[in-house]
Every structure is written in C-alpha cells, then in structure tokens.
Amino acid sequence: MKYTSAENILPKELIEEIQRYCQGQYVYIPREQGTRSKWGTRSGAKKELENRNKEIKDKFLCGESKESLATDYCLSISSIKKIVYES
C-alpha cells in the first residue's frame, strides 16, 4: 500500500478536524462498501485455483487416486476430497 500525504489530497479544514482526533499517526481509510474487488480477481489467483481444481477433478475422473493427487499438488487428502466431490 502506498502512503499519500493528507495535505496533497484533503482540504485544510478536513485535516484540521482529523487532527482533533489523531496527530502524526498513520490512519487507514477503508474503501466504501461495494467498491472492493473480490478476492483473487485482480491478481488472477482465483482463476489459477479454478484451473488447478478442474485439473484435479479431471485426473480423479480418469482414475488417479486421492492420495496420489494429494502428493502431486501438496494438498491434504481431505482438501482433495472437497475438490473432487464439490458440485
């Protein structure tokens, strides 16, 4: 996260009001509700996991064992079960 000086983006009156509550501290201002991206959409991580899970399901349907898949993908057997048995 990049820090921006409040003096560069906020009106003087607002800075003075904020200073009544905190001075010289870092303050995190969250995004408005509904403006946040869903997890993994910007980085592509969600799509990568979807592709990995599809690959695991396909290999399972072709006869590969859960134990072998768990070893190949460094996952627990219970994680493999969740992937291959999800609807």
GIRA-V591659 format. One record per backbone hydrogen bond with DSSP energy under -0.5 kcal/mol. CO is the residue of the C=O (numbers start at 1). NH is the residue of the N-H. If there is no record, write none. Layout:
co & nh
CO & NH
CO & NH
This chain:
co & nh
5 & 8
5 & 9
6 & 9
6 & 10
11 & 14
11 & 15
12 & 16
13 & 17
14 & 18
15 & 19
16 & 20
17 & 20
18 & 21
18 & 22
27 & 29
28 & 30
32 & 35
38 & 41
40 & 44
40 & 46
40 & 47
44 & 48
45 & 49
46 & 50
47 & 51
48 & 52
49 & 53
50 & 54
51 & 55
52 & 56
53 & 57
54 & 58
55 & 59
56 & 60
57 & 61
58 & 62
59 & 64
60 & 63
65 & 69
66 & 70
67 & 71
68 & 72
69 & 73
70 & 74
70 & 75
71 & 74
76 & 80
77 & 81
78 & 82
79 & 83
80 & 84
81 & 85
82 & 86
